[in-house]
């Protein structure tokens, strides 16, 4: 059991965000993407609502999606606020990524589960993908930039108003290595046995 814990501990502590532009263009086998999605499907879920949904792009569809993302930005941004550099960034974001996965929380119209719990469950599903990717040597970048959290993105993805886009996950391989860091000591984030939360 202790050996199992050390494996998990290493995965959690070694996982890093790698910007999409730092990926090297090498392709991930689709079968491994399926493995990651199977891990995601085992996230905790209240009342088995399983609210996570994933839209997967691979091959040339990655660049096609990025161009659509850029066009959505252009179409929904007032001319005086439009930046060509931003458009170009969105359009080329996945040029060296292998796959893109858009994660969303899909809420059942009759659900009585609190929205926060459905969002948390979907975030857990995303974390499963990130940890599984680390185990397979795959780099990941979970992004909420661009149009991701803006309302026009929902109809683009055929989502309803009550659904929530959780982010765009870029996956690929990278030659970049970086050390992790925590800026706040753990003891400054934890209170035992009823200690006052307002003392954090």
C-alpha positions, 0 to 999 in steps of 0.5 A: 500500500505504501508503494502505491501511495508513493507512485501517486505522490510522485504523479501529483507532485511532478505534474506541471503545466506546459504551455501549448506553445512549448509542445513539440508537435509529436502526436499522441496515439488516440488510444492513450487519449481514450485511456485518459477519458476513461480515467476522467469517467471515474471522477466522484459524482453525487447521485451519479449525475456524471456531469462531465462532457468532453469534446475531443479534437485530434489531427488537423481538427486541432488547427481547425478548432483553433482557427474557429476559436480565433474567428469567434473572438473576432466576431464577438469583439467590438472593432475598437477592442479587437487585437490582431495579435490576440487573434493570431495567438488563438489561431495558432495556439494548437500548432504544436499540440497533438490533441485538444479536449474541451471540458464542460459541465453538462447540467441535467434540467431536472437536477437537484444537485447543487451546481457547485457540486457538479462543477467540482465533479467535472474539475475532478474528472479533468484532474484525472486526465492531468494525472493520467497524462503525467503517468504517460509522459504527456504534457498538458495545458488546462486553459481558461483563456480566450473565449473559454469562459465567455457566453458566446462559447456555449452556443458554439459548443451547443451547450445550454445556459445552465452548462459550464465550460471548464476549460480547454486542455491542450495535450502533447509532448514537450522537451521542457522541464520545470520545477514545481513550487508552493508559495504558501506553507501547508501549515498556513493553509490548514486548521486542525480540530476547529481552529478559527478559519479567519486566522488564515 
